Amino acid sequence: MKERTKLLIIIAAFIAAYFMPWDDQVIRRSGLEAFLMLQEYAKKHVLTCLIPAFFIAGAIAVFVSQASVLKYFGSEARRILSYSVASVSGSILAVCSCTVLPLFAGIYIRGAGIGPATAFLYSGPAINILAIILTAKVLGWQLGVARAVGAIVFAIITGLLMAFIFRKDDAARSPGQVFLPQEEDSTRSLTKEGLYMLTMVLILIFAAFARPAPEASTVWIMLYKTKWLVTALLLGILVIMLKSWFSRDELVEWVDSTWGFMKQIFPLLFAGVLVAGFLLGRPGHPALIPDKWIYLLVGGNSLSANLIASVSGALMYFATLTEVPILQGLIGAGMGKGPALALLLAGPALSLPNMLVIGSVMGVKKTATFCGIIVVMSTVAGLLYGTLTA
């Protein structure tokens, strides 16, 4: 963060503290909601959800080679393999909407076809593993699954449509190859690394296992009752793996990577929670913005509500994970499930600053087409999801 930006944040915080009319009952209630929402996140989502997710993201960043992933985007790569890798690259590379831009520019300028390149451009931030996990934990597993599946499908369809629409332009480009650093040799087999990742994912699943409803099946109730025993057993297995399979330098690098994610994301997330709580409140608790305003714009599952959500998501900038508390407040204020999914599918992958950078790489026409495809598909997906969950 630039020093000028830090100064502006400090000045803005001072002005808000100095002039905020705390004597007003609505302002006072909104301020209380902001901190109650932050407390809810600290109690329910940080230790059992976010901390394990940060360690998984750190492991992916350290032990999965970007070169081994991005090499499939070159002009000589098979189409099926290229689109398959591009559509899930967000979960593999764990990049945000800022980090994906130089990667996209590099692979596109150096020879990647516009189809795989734009599929990667969308999936990079849209399938961020931290965002998917937090969405499922806070907003419900249905919305989390719909976001993950929708993002993968969107990445493939977007890439195919861009490749078809601009096939002549793509054919006229000079063929090239994506030049990447040499892949690092690993002393571990793919099976060992897969088991290591699986163990951490299972720790996350059991640690975050929510209390089932009284009418739930016996299996779910038993899983909940034994969740901490299973989690402790998995942690023991993980410790054995770390001691046996990893060097000290690798473990230090893993912890440093995890700490880097935490330093980058936690302040933004907590700030986002406070702002969302102040403006929108927790579900069922009104704050500064009246619920009726939200319901009029994005309530229900109308075409206009889904389109407004898609366009708003495409234009707004969401720092990593901040879309989740914002949506939590919007849903609590009356936002429909369809528009919520539409915003989730259009928001993290696009923003006005993001569009300007993309336009400088592949031109205004291609950028407008890329954004238009995402907005239209997000609107349609929101309508379908809202209808299915009504």
N, C-alpha and C positions, 0 to 999 in steps of 0.2 A: 504493500500500500504506500502511495506517495505521501511525502510529508504534508503537502498542501491538502490532500484529502483528509489526513488525520486532523489537521487544523480546522477544516470545515466541519468535521464531525463534532469536535469539541465545542466549537462556536454554536452549532445547532443545538447540542445538548444543553448548553448554558442558557440559550434563549428560551428553549422549551421549559426548563426548570424555573426561569425567572418570571416568565409571563403566563404560565399555566394557571387558569382560574380554578384552583382546587376547592374554593368555596362552593362551586356549582356541584349539585348532587350528581348530575350525569357524569361530569368529569371525574369526580371522586369515585363513583361506582366503576367507571371504566379503568381507572388506575388500579383499583383493587382487583378487577378481573384480569388485568395484565399479569400481576404477580401470582394470582391463584392459578392461572394457566401455566405459568412458568414452573410453579410448584408441582403441578400435575405431571408435567413432562419430566421433571427431576425424579419424581417418585415412581412413575409408571414406565418410562421409556428409556432412561439413560443407562442405568446399570445393567438391566437384563436384555436390552435391545441394542442400543447404540454402541456401547463399549465393545461387545463381541463383533458387531458389524464393522467397527473401525479396524479391529485386528484382522478381519477377513480382507478388507480393502487394502490394508497395508501389506498383507501377504501376497495378494494379487499383483500389487504394484512392484514388489520386489522379485517375486519368483516366477512371474509370467513375463516372458520377453516380448516387448512391443514389436521388435523386429520379426519375431516368428509369426505374429498376427498380421502385421501390415504387409508382409511380403506377398500375401494372397491378393492384393489389389492391383498388381502390375498387369500390363497388357497381355502377358503370356499365361496368366492364371485362368483356370477353367471357370466358366461362368457360375455353375452351380456352387462350387466351392467358394468362389469369391463373394457371392451374395450371402451365402450361409455364414461366413466369417464376419462379413460387414454387419449383418443383422443382429449379431449377439456381441459385437465388439465392446459395447458399453459395459456389459457385465465383466468382460475379460480385462479391459484396460482401466476401468474405474476412473474415467475422465469427466470433468465438468464441462459446461457450455463454453468456458473460456479456453480450457486446455485443448479441446477438440479442434479449434480453429486453425492453429498452426500445423497440427497433424494433417487436417484435411487439405490445407493449402499445399503442404509438402507432397502428399501422395497424388493430388490432382495435377499440379504443375509438372511433376516428374513422370507422368505417364499413366496414372490410373484412369480407367474409363469413368465417365460422368455418372454411370449407374452405380457401381460399387462405391465410388467416392461419396455420392450424396446419401447412399444407404448408411455408410459409416458416419457421415456428418450428422444424420438424424439420430442414429442409435447410440452414438457416443455418450451424450448427456441424458438421453431419454431412458436408457436402461441402466443407469447408475445403480449399482447394487445397494448402496446405502439408502437411496431414495425409495427403491422398491420395498425394502425391508421396513422402513419407517412408515410408508404408506399403508402396508398391510397391518402393522401394529396399531397405528393410530386411527386410520379410517376404515379398517375392516379388511379381512383377507380377500373378499370378493373384489373390492376395488383395487387391491394390490395385484391380484392375479390378472384382472382386466387390463391394468396399466402395463404389466410386463408383456402379456400376450399381444396386446394392441400395439405396443412399441415395436416388437419384433416384426409383426405383420406389416406395420406402417413402413418400416425401414426397407423391407423387400419390395413392397408395392411402389414406394416413392422412387427407389433406385431403378426399377424396371420401367416406370413411366418416364422418368427423366432420360433414360437410355433410348427409349422409343421416340420420344418427342424430338430429341436433339441428336438422333442417330447420324444425320448428315454432318453436323458440326463435329461430332465425335470422330467420325471416319476421316475427316479432313485434318484432324490434329496429327502432328508428327508422332509416330509410335515411339514409345519410350519405356523405360523400366524404372520402377521405384527403387532408388538406391537407399539402402538402409545399413545401419551398423551390423557387424558380424554378430551372430547369435552366440550367447555365452554357453559353454558346455556345462551341464549339470552333473554332479556326482550321484544324483538320485534318479531312480527310475520314474517314469510317468505314473506308475501305480502308486508308488510311495507318496508322490506329491498329491495325487488324487485322494488318497486316504487321509492325508493331512488336512486338505481343504474340507473333505466331507466331515471329519471330526469336528472342525470348528463350526461348520454349518449346523451340525446336530446340537452342539452346545448352545448355539443361538436359538434354535427351535425350542429346546426343552427349557432353557432359562426364561424365555419369553412366553411360555405356554400359559394361556389365560385360563382362568377358572371357568369350567364348562357350566352350561345351564343345568338346573336340577333334573330336567327331563332328558339330558344327554345320555348316550349309551354308556354301559359299564366300562367299556374299553377306554373312552375318553376320560372318565372319572378316575380310573386307576392310573392312567398316564399323568394326570394332574397331581395325584397324591404322591407319586414316586418321582416327580420331575427333578427335585433337588438331589435325590439319590443317583439318578441317571446322569444328571449334570456333573456331579462330583466324580462319578466313574469315568465319564468322557474326559474331564479335565486331567485325571490321572493318566489316561491313555495318551492325551496330548503331551503331557510332560515327558513321558517315556519316548514318544516320537521325536520331540525336540532335542532330547539328550542324545539319542541314538543316530539321528539322521542329519542333523544340522550342525554346522560349525558355529563357534562363538561369534565370529564376524558376521555371519548370516543372520544370527538372532539379533545382534545389535542393529543391523541394517533394517530388519523387520520392525523392531521397536521404534526406531527413528522414523520410518515411513508411517507407522501408525500414529505417532506423535505429531507428525506433519499434517496428517488429515485432521486430527483433533484440533490443532491450533488454528487451522484454516476454517473449519466448519463450525465448531462449537460457539464461538462468539457471534457468527452470523445467524446460527440457529436460535440462540437465546434471544438475540435482538429481534429476530423475526417473530418469535413466540410472544415477546412483550408487545410488539406493535400490533400483531393479530389480536391478542387479548384485549388491548386497549380499544381498538377500533370495532371488533366484532364480538368479543366475549367468548366464553365457553358455550358449548351447546346447551340451550335452555336458559342462558343467563345473558340478558341484553347488555350492550355496552354503548359506545358512542354512536355507531351507525344503526339507525332503526331497522329492525328485521323486515319491515314491509318494503323498504327500498330494495333489499336483496331479493325478496320474493318477486317483486315486480319485474326485475331485470333477468334473473336467472332461476326463478322458481319453476317447479313443474318440469315438463320435458318437451316444450314446444320447440319448433325449428328456430325461432328467434332467440330463445334462451340458450340453446346449444351454440348457435352462431356467435352470439355475443361473448360467450365463455371462450370459444375458440379464438376469436379475434383478440380479445383481451389478453389471453394467455400468450398469443404470438407476439404481441407488442410489448408486454411487460417483461422486465428483467427479474428473474428469481435467482437469488443466491442459492447455492446447493442446499437442499432440504427445506428451505423456507416456504416452499409451496405447500408443504404438508400442514403446518399450523394455520396458514392463511385459509386453506380449504376447510380445515376443521372448524374455523370460525364461520366461514361462509355456509357450510352445510348446517351448522347449528342455527344460523339465522334464516334458513329456508331455501338454500340452494338445492336444486334437484340433483339426483345421482348422475343422470346423463350429462348435464352441463359440467359437473365435477370431473367426470372422466374426460370430457372434451378439453377442459382446461389443463388437465394433467398431461394429455397427449400432445397438446400444442405448445404448452408453456416452457418446460425445461429446455426443449431443443431450439426454440426461437426466442428472439428478443429484438428490439429495434437496433441496439448496438451490434448484435450478432448479424443482422441482415446487412448492415453497412460493410462489415468485414467480408462477408460472403460475396457481396456484390463486387468488391474490388478484386476478388479472385476469379470468379466465373462470369461476371457481367450482370447487368440489371435484368435482362430478359430471363436468363436462367434462374436468377435468384427469385424473381417474382413468381415464376412457375413453380419453383421448389416450395416457396411459402404458401402459394395458393393450393397446391396439392395437400399440404399438411392441414391447412385450415378446413378445407372441404372434407377430408377424411375424418378429422377430429369431430366435426359437426355430425357427420353420418354415424360415427361410432358412438357418440353421445346419445343420439336418438335411439339407436338399437339397444344400447345398454340400459337406458332409462325405461324403454318399453319392456325389456326382459325382466327387470328388477321391480317393476311397478307392483 
